[in-house]
Amino acid sequence: MLHIITDSTSDITQVQAAREDLIVVPLHNLFGVEEYLDGVTISTEEFYQRLATAEDLPTSSQPSPEEFLTHFNRCKEEGSSAVVITISSRLSGTFQSACIAKDMCEYDEIYLVDSFTATLGLNSLVQYAKILRERGLSAKQIAEELEDKKQKVRVFALVDTLKYLKKGGRLSASAALAGTLLNIKPIIEVKDGVVEVAAKSRGIQGAYKKVMELVEEANGIDMEFPYCIGYTGDINLTQNFDVHSKEYLKKQDITKVAIGSTIGVHVGPGACGIGFFSN
């Protein structure tokens, strides 16, 4: 048997994981002294409800090595293999926890991939791993293919409110005020394993257009690979982006992903974006 293991920053729910034969190891969300397992003891919807009323931004922490070790030991006992695909090591210590767990397990058939991306990009990478498994590739072959293709994965997302960038210290109060008055919408990307501001646009319609321009500048979407659009908070807030992306992609069954806490804590509700493999 070949297991595909990822973490909750992939925004793959536990229900989806069970349906698609995936294993999702949750990160930990902390609202003050209250700790939750991402996607297990707190849903994405509940996270945004708590975020809206929180005085201080919640924080997150990586899973412990023991949380990965439970799954690795099961693989060892079964004589099965696993491909483990985690959030970028430049954004979280999750990959390091998985490395420690593999050393503890002392089992060669565990293959670790540092995705160098997050959220929609990680989701697309995991979906590609699932396709490769269905094609009959071994865990080693899948890991090698992911290492080769992960540099093509891109994520762009527009931010509807500057409130959470300001609360998180990523934007000064004066810059946030000026940006709000001018109706500035930052567009962020995951690049070289970290989150950066890729562009800024005036107004939400301009931001929709700018996201697609950035997609084009990244050589466009390779339609041979999985891709998805995502949103934070209420899906109804992103209907216009949904329509805009469908016009660009010329496809009606685009996968929609509820973006979880990893990116959501910084951008707040109303953000939307796209994750894909570039040409």
N, C-alpha and C positions, 0 to 999 in steps of 0.2 A: 504493500500500500504506500501511496505517496501523499503526504500531507502538505498543504500550503498554509503557512502560519503568518499572520500579520498582526499589527496592533490597531487599536481603536482610532488612531489618527487617519486611517484609511477611510473612515466614515462608512464602513461596512457594518451593518447592525448584526446583533447576535442572531436574529431571526433569519436574515439573509445568509449569514455564515452557515447556519444549520442546513438551509436549503441548498446551498452551493458547495457543501463539503469543504468549508474553510474553517480555520481556527483564528479567532480574534482575541488577542491578549489586551485587556483594558489598561489604559493609563489611569492615574488617580487625579480626580478633581478636588480641590480644596477651597471651600468657601469659609474662610476663617479657620475655625477648629473642626468644622464639619468636613469629613472626607467621603468621597463617593467614587465608585468604580465607573469609569466612563462607559456609557452604553449598557451598563449592567444594573447598578443601583441608582443611576440617574439617566434619564433619556435625554436625547438632544432637545426635545421640546421643553422638558423641565429645566434643562440647563439655561436656556434663553429666558425662561420665566424668572429664574433666580438671578440671572445677570441683570435684568432690567431693574431690579430693586436693590441690588448690592451696592453698598457705599464704596467698598473697595473691590477691585477686580479679583476674581478668583485666580488661583494658580494651579499648575498641574505638575505632576511628578511622574517619572518613568516607572514602569513595572519593575519589581525586584527580579534579580536573577532566578529566584525560586519559582516565580510565576511562569517563567519560560521553562524551567527545569522540569516541572510537572509534565509538560507536553513532550519534552525531549526524552524523558525517562520512559514514557509510554511508547514512543517510537522505538527505543532501544529494546524494550521488552517484546514488542511486536515483531522486531526485525524489519521495520518499515523505514522509509526515508522521509525527509522534510526539507522544504525550501522555506526559509524565514525571511520575510521582506518587511523592513522597518522604516519608520520615519527617518529623515536625514539625521545623521549623527551630529550635524552642526545646529540642529534645533532641539535635540533631546538626547538624554543618556540611554534611551531605549535600546539602541543597537549595542551599546557597551554591556548592558544587562544580558542581552542575548548571547554575546561573546563569552561572558563569564559563565553563563549557564551551560554553554557547549563544553567549555573546559571542565566544568564540574561533572558533566554527563559522561565524558570520555567516549564519545560515539562519533565515528567518522561520517555517518550518513545524514548529518545535519549540515545544511548549506545556508550560509548567512549572506544576505544582500542588503547593503546600506543603500537605500533607494535614492538618497540625495534629493528627495522631494517630500511632499506631504499632501494631505487631504485629497483633492481630485486627481493629482498626479500619482499619488500612491495607490489610489483606487484603480486607476487605469493600468498601472503596472501589475497589480494583483490579478486583475481580470485577464491580462495577457498571460500571466503565469498559469491561470486556469485553462486557457485555450491550449497552451503548450502541453499541459498535463493530459488534456483530452486527445492530443495528437500522439501521445505515447512516449514523450521524451522522459528521460530519467531526471531525478532531482538535480544531479550534477549538470546535465545539459541545460535544464531550465535556468539554473543559477547563472551559468555562463552566458546564456542568451540575454538574461535580464541585465547582467553587468555590461554587455555590449550595447544594449538598446536604451538603457536608462538615461543616457545623456540627451536623448531625443525628447524626453518628457518635459512638457512645459505646463505651467499653470498661470492664468491671469484672472484676477477678480477685481471688480469695482467695489468701492466702499461708499455706502449711502450716507453714513453719518460720521463726523469726526470725533464724536464724543468719546469713543472707546480708545482711539489712538491717543487722545489727550490724557485720559485717565491712566493709560498704561505708560505714560511718559515718552511716547514715541513722537509726540507733537506738542509744542509749547502752547500755553493758553492763548497767547496773542495770535499765533499762527492758526490755531483752531477757530478762533473768533473771526479772523479775517477770511479764512476759507469758508466758513459757514455763511458769512455775509455775501461772499462772491459766488456762493453755490458751487464750490469746488468739490469735485469727486475724485479722490486719488484712486489709482489703479495699481494694485500690488501684484507682484509675481514671486514665484519661488525660483530662484536662480542660484546655481552653484551651491545648493543645499541650504540657502538662507532666504528669508523673506525681505524683499526690497520694494520700494516704490518705483514702478516702471514708468508712470506717466500721471498727468493730472488733466482733468477736463472740466469744462463749465457745464453744469446741468446733467441730469440723468440720461437724457437722450444722447447727448454728446459723449457721455461715458460709454454707453452701449456701443456706439460707433467706434470709439477709440479702442475698446477691447478687441473688436474684430480687426482693426488695423494692426494691432500688435500681433495678433495671430498670423496675419499675412506677412508681417515683418519677420516672424519666426519661421518663414518658409511654408506656412499653411499647415493644415492637418493631414496626416497620412491616414487615409480612410481604411487602410488595411489593418489598423490597430484599434483597440478600444479607446473611446473617449466619452466624456460625460460633462454635463453642466451641473452646477451646484448652487445652493442658496443657503443663507443663514436666517433662522427664524421662520417666519410665515411664508410658505411657498407662493401664496397669492400676491405677495409684494414684488415678485420677480416675473410676473406674467409677460411684461413688455420685453424683458430680456429673453425670455423663452421664445416669444414670437420672432424677435430679431435674430436669434441664433438659428432658428428653424429656416428663416429666409436665406441665411448665409450657408447653412449646411445642406439645404435641400432634402431634409429628412424629417419624418414625422415622429419617429419612435426614439428620440434622444433619451438616453439614460439620465435621470434626475437624481441627484444625491443631496441629502441634507448635510451640510457642512457642520461638523461638530465643534468641540470646545477649543481645539488646538489653534485654529485660525479665528474661530468665532469670538474668542475672548478679546481679540485685538480689533476686530472690525465691527462687532455688534450685529444686530439684526438688519435685514434689508440688503445685505451684500449678495452678490452673485458672480459667478465666474465659470471658467471652462478649463478642463484638464485634458491633455491630448499628447500624442506622439507627433512631433513635427516631421515634415518631409525632409 
